[in-house]
Amino acid sequence: MGFQLPRIVHSKQFFRLRSLIGKQHLNPVTTDVPKGHFTVYVGDSQKKRFVIPISYLNHPSFQDLLIQAEEEFGFYHSSALIIPCNEEDFINLTSHLNCL
């Protein structure tokens, strides 16, 4: 029944990310993204585009990836959201989240 300070910090990051996701709808390249989803690019050297549900933002495992992305790239750039992990690990994580 206590408050966890790290989650409060994460909520600020969440709102910054949602702002970035909202800007994707203005880009004609992202018109194929269904409502309730957003795009990320994943990969070490060659980036692959994934369209994933916004509900993933609620999962701690995915939030950890977002923290890594912010540390490496920041959320204050105009390019796409890049997740710094290899493609296989990302697919394993999203497969796990689909089963929940």
N, C-alpha and C positions, 0 to 999 in steps of 0.2 A: 504494500500500500504506500510505498514511498516513490518519490520522483527520481528518475535517473537522469542526471545532467547530460551524459553523452547523447541520449535520445533527443533532448532539447536541441543540442547542437546539430544533430542529424536532421531535425525537422527544418532548420534553416537551410541546410543543403538541399533538402527535398523541395522546398519552395523555389530555390534558385533553379533546380533541375526542371521543375514543372514549367517555369517561365521559358527555359530553353526549348522544351518540348513544344510549347504553344507556338513558338516562332517557326517551327518546322512546317506548320500548315501554310505559311506564307510562301514557302519555297516550291516552285512548280515541280521539282524533281521528286518531292515527297507526296505527291497527290495520290499515289497508290497505297498510302498507309491508311488502313481502316480506322474508324473511330474507336477510341479506347486503346490504341497501340502507339508505339513510337519506334524510331529506328536507332540502332547503335551499330557501330563498326567495331569488329573484333578481329584480333590477330596480332602476331608479333611483327612480321615484316609486311606481309600482304594482308590488307584489311578486307574482311568479308562483311557485307551488310546483312543485318538481321532485323526483322520487324517483330517486336515482342509486346505483350500486353502491359498496360500501365500497372496492373495489379502486382507485377513483379517488384515494384518499388516498395511494397510493404514487407518483403521478406528480408530478414537480416543478412542472409548470404549474398543477396543481390546488392544490398546496401553496402556491404564490405567492398564489392567490386566498384561501386560508385565512389567510395572514399579513395580507393586506389587511383581511379580515373582522375579525381580532383587533385590528388597529390602530384600526379604525373603531368597532367595536361591543364588542370583548372577548368572551371565552368564558365569563365568569362571570355570565351572566344566565339567567333561567329561560325566556325565550322561544325561538323557533326559531332555527336557524342561518341568518343572512342573509349572502349573498354580495354585496359592493358592486361590481357591474358591470352593464352593460346586458344584457338578455335575449339579444340577438342574439350578442354576444361569448361568452356562456356556452354557448349552443347550438353555436356553432362549436367551442369547446374540447371539449365533451363528444362531439361528432361525431368529432373528431380522436382522442380517447381511445378511442372505440369501435372505431376502425380498427386500433389497436395490438394 
